[in-house]
Amino acid sequence: MESTTTKTILFIINDAPYGDERPYNALRLALNLVKRGGITIRVFLTADGVLCARKGQKTPTGYYNIERMVKSLARRGEVAT
């Protein structure tokens, strides 16, 4: 008999979106986990991390657009600032 328990994983991002890979790596992992069944993803943006959700970001050369990653995750998970 399979368990129908849903796991909830919380990501806390407190670093600015660019200049460091931590926000990118956290969002990349969250986006991959949200695709799996039985897992709920929550992302809490605090301190400089709130800039990850800023509209109209100018992405530096060589970086992924963090705004788009947050939007994609918000459609499938929960994002709080």
C-alpha positions as CSV (number, residue, x, y, z in Angstrom):
1,M,0.0,0.0,0.0
2,E,1.5,3.4,-1.0
3,S,1.5,6.3,1.3
4,T,-0.2,9.5,0.0
5,T,1.9,11.7,2.3
6,T,3.0,15.0,0.7
7,K,6.4,16.3,1.6
8,T,6.9,20.0,1.9
9,I,10.3,21.5,1.2
10,L,11.1,25.1,2.1
11,F,13.8,27.1,0.4
12,I,14.9,30.3,2.1
13,I,16.8,32.6,-0.3
14,N,18.5,35.7,1.2
15,D,21.2,36.4,-1.4
16,A,20.9,38.9,-4.3
17,P,20.0,37.2,-7.6
18,Y,23.3,37.9,-9.4
19,G,27.0,37.8,-8.3
20,D,26.6,34.5,-6.5
21,E,25.2,31.1,-7.6
22,R,23.2,30.3,-4.4
23,P,19.8,31.8,-5.5
24,Y,20.2,30.2,-9.0
25,N,21.0,26.8,-7.5
26,A,18.2,26.9,-5.0
27,L,15.7,27.9,-7.7
28,R,17.0,25.3,-10.1
29,L,16.6,22.6,-7.4
30,A,13.1,23.8,-6.5
31,L,12.0,23.8,-10.1
32,N,13.2,20.2,-10.5
33,L,11.6,19.0,-7.3
34,V,8.2,20.7,-8.0
35,K,7.9,18.4,-11.1
36,R,7.8,15.3,-8.9
37,G,4.6,14.0,-7.4
38,G,4.1,14.2,-3.6
39,I,6.3,17.2,-3.0
40,T,5.2,20.7,-2.3
41,I,7.8,23.5,-2.7
42,R,7.7,26.7,-0.9
43,V,10.2,29.5,-1.4
44,F,10.7,32.4,1.0
45,L,12.6,35.4,-0.2
46,T,14.2,37.6,2.5
47,A,16.8,40.3,2.7
48,D,18.6,40.7,-0.7
49,G,16.7,37.6,-1.9
50,V,13.6,39.7,-2.5
51,L,15.4,41.2,-5.5
52,C,15.0,37.7,-7.2
53,A,11.4,38.5,-7.7
54,R,12.0,42.0,-9.1
55,K,10.2,42.7,-12.3
56,G,12.2,43.8,-15.4
57,Q,15.6,42.5,-14.3
58,K,18.5,43.2,-16.6
59,T,20.3,39.8,-16.6
60,P,24.1,40.1,-16.6
61,T,26.0,38.3,-19.4
62,G,26.4,34.7,-18.6
63,Y,23.6,34.4,-16.0
64,Y,20.2,32.9,-16.2
65,N,17.2,35.2,-15.7
66,I,16.2,34.7,-12.0
67,E,13.0,36.6,-12.5
68,R,11.8,34.0,-15.0
69,M,12.8,31.2,-12.7
70,V,10.8,32.7,-9.8
71,K,7.7,33.2,-12.1
72,S,7.9,29.6,-13.3
73,L,8.1,28.4,-9.8
74,A,5.3,30.7,-8.6
75,R,3.0,29.0,-11.1
76,R,3.7,25.6,-9.6
77,G,4.7,26.2,-6.0
78,E,4.5,28.9,-3.4
79,V,6.7,32.0,-3.3
80,A,6.6,34.5,-0.4
81,T,8.5,37.8,-0.1
